[in-house]
Structures are given as C-alpha cells and as structure tokens.
Amino acid sequence: MPAGRDGADCLPLSAVRQPFEELGHEATRVLVHMAEARPPASSRIELATELVLRTSTSVRRPVGTEPVGTE
C-alpha cells in the first residue's frame, strides 16, 4: 500500500479515508444484480469519504518565507 493512503499512520501525509467494507458490500450487490440479469438500481454509487489532514497540508506561505519548524 502506498504511504499515506487511506489514513496509514506511517508518514504524516494527508490522506482520504475510504469505506472499504461498504465499498465491498456495494460491489457485491451490483454483481448479484448482474448475475441475475437485472440492471443495477443506479450506474453511480457515492460513498462518504473523510479527508485526514496531517502535517503535509498547510496554508500557503508568502513567497520567500520558510515553513514553520525549519529554523
């Protein structure tokens, strides 16, 4: 798994946390509909995600200034 993906704590990178269990349930539901020759209820499924902000995300600094903590 790439560093920083889905809330991995190994690096302080911002990430998007994804609901993999819910994603699996929805994929299974669509596959069952297809196996039964029924069209899925929708061609688009939206699941909630969460942005996990860590130290790789900050406000934009004015040109020529140093990041906090680099003195």
Residue frames relative to the residue before (quaternion, step in Angstrom):
aa qw qx qy qz dx dy dz
M 1.0000 0.0000 0.0000 0.0000 0.00 0.00 0.00
P 0.4759 -0.6754 0.4744 0.3038 3.61 -0.82 0.90
A 0.5784 -0.6031 0.4250 0.3480 3.55 -1.08 0.72
G 0.8141 0.2838 -0.2102 0.4610 3.54 -1.04 0.80
R 0.5629 0.6123 -0.3945 0.3905 3.59 1.19 -0.09
D 0.8730 0.0579 -0.0641 0.4800 3.55 -1.03 0.87
G 0.7332 -0.4764 0.2464 0.4180 3.53 0.93 0.86
A 0.2910 0.7507 -0.5395 0.2463 3.60 1.16 0.40
D 0.3605 -0.7836 0.4755 0.1731 3.58 -0.81 1.01
C 0.4511 0.7282 -0.4422 0.2659 3.63 1.19 -0.03
L 0.7755 0.1387 -0.0892 0.6094 3.63 1.14 -0.57
P 0.4877 -0.6852 0.4494 0.3011 3.62 -1.04 0.64
L 0.2921 0.7647 -0.5173 0.2496 3.59 0.90 0.94
S 0.4872 -0.6156 0.5239 0.3304 3.55 -1.10 0.66
A 0.0378 -0.8121 0.5815 -0.0301 3.57 -1.06 0.72
V 0.3618 -0.6713 0.5871 0.2717 3.53 -1.35 0.16
R 0.2664 -0.7571 0.5793 0.1422 3.56 -0.69 1.14
Q 0.1420 -0.8086 0.5701 0.0316 3.57 -0.77 1.10
P 0.4353 -0.7070 0.4934 0.2591 3.61 -1.03 0.77
F 0.1636 -0.8490 0.4941 0.0911 3.59 0.36 1.24
E 0.6358 0.5254 -0.3484 0.4453 3.61 0.96 -0.73
E 0.6668 0.4828 -0.2940 0.4856 3.58 0.92 -0.89
L 0.6088 0.5493 -0.3385 0.4616 3.59 1.06 -0.74
G 0.6565 0.5133 -0.2977 0.4657 3.58 0.99 -0.86
H 0.6425 0.5193 -0.3206 0.4634 3.58 0.99 -0.84
E 0.6721 0.4947 -0.2962 0.4646 3.57 0.91 -0.90
A 0.6384 0.5190 -0.3261 0.4655 3.60 0.99 -0.81
T 0.6464 0.5142 -0.3145 0.4678 3.58 0.99 -0.84
R 0.6410 0.5295 -0.3227 0.4523 3.57 0.95 -0.87
V 0.6577 0.4986 -0.3067 0.4740 3.60 0.94 -0.86
L 0.6549 0.5149 -0.3144 0.4551 3.60 0.95 -0.85
V 0.6326 0.5166 -0.3343 0.4703 3.60 1.00 -0.77
H 0.6321 0.5187 -0.3314 0.4708 3.60 0.95 -0.81
M 0.6691 0.4942 -0.3024 0.4654 3.59 0.92 -0.89
A 0.6509 0.5187 -0.3165 0.4551 3.61 0.96 -0.84
E 0.7092 0.4151 -0.2447 0.5146 3.57 1.13 -0.63
A 0.4637 -0.7112 0.4093 0.3342 3.58 1.33 0.31
R 0.4853 0.6080 -0.4679 0.4194 3.57 1.07 0.80
P 0.4454 -0.6722 0.5023 0.3122 3.59 -0.92 0.76
P 0.5366 -0.6030 0.4613 0.3684 3.60 -1.06 0.59
A 0.6388 -0.5486 0.3759 0.3868 3.58 -1.17 0.56
S 0.7974 0.0219 0.0184 0.6027 3.58 1.09 -0.69
S 0.4276 -0.6864 0.5160 0.2826 3.57 -1.15 0.54
R 0.7285 0.3333 -0.2078 0.5613 3.58 1.32 -0.09
I 0.0432 -0.7766 0.6285 -0.0033 3.54 -0.89 1.00
E 0.1177 -0.7970 0.5910 0.0417 3.57 -0.73 1.07
L 0.0873 -0.7801 0.6191 0.0226 3.53 -0.92 0.99
A 0.5295 -0.6370 0.4589 0.3213 3.56 -1.10 0.70
T 0.1048 -0.7598 0.6387 0.0621 3.55 -1.11 0.76
E 0.2560 -0.7526 0.5841 0.1637 3.56 -1.29 0.24
L 0.3116 -0.7282 0.5816 0.1854 3.55 -0.89 0.97
V 0.1539 -0.7808 0.6033 0.0527 3.56 -0.71 1.15
L 0.1755 -0.8130 0.5511 0.0678 3.56 -0.31 1.28
R 0.0066 -0.7768 0.6292 -0.0240 3.53 -0.93 0.98
T 0.7845 -0.3688 0.2192 0.4477 3.59 -1.23 -0.23
S 0.5764 0.5788 -0.4013 0.4143 3.62 1.16 -0.13
T 0.6913 0.4070 -0.2661 0.5345 3.60 1.30 -0.09
S 0.1788 0.7722 -0.5952 0.1323 3.57 -0.85 0.95
V 0.6268 -0.5053 0.4134 0.4253 3.54 -1.31 0.04
R 0.5827 -0.5834 0.4321 0.3652 3.56 -1.18 0.52
R 0.3109 -0.7517 0.5582 0.1636 3.56 -0.92 0.98
P 0.5572 -0.5727 0.4676 0.3781 3.57 -1.17 0.53
V 0.6077 -0.5640 0.4130 0.3769 3.58 -1.11 0.67
G 0.8018 0.2952 -0.2292 0.4662 3.57 -0.98 0.89
T 0.6206 0.5183 -0.3669 0.4601 3.61 1.21 0.00
E 0.4442 -0.6903 0.5110 0.2550 3.54 -1.20 0.59
P 0.5643 -0.5780 0.4527 0.3777 3.60 -1.15 0.53
V 0.5917 -0.5629 0.4385 0.3752 3.58 -1.17 0.55
G 0.7982 0.3035 -0.2238 0.4698 3.57 -1.00 0.82
T 0.6177 0.5561 -0.3641 0.4203 3.64 1.17 0.16
E 0.4284 0.7042 -0.4732 0.3108 3.61 1.24 0.09
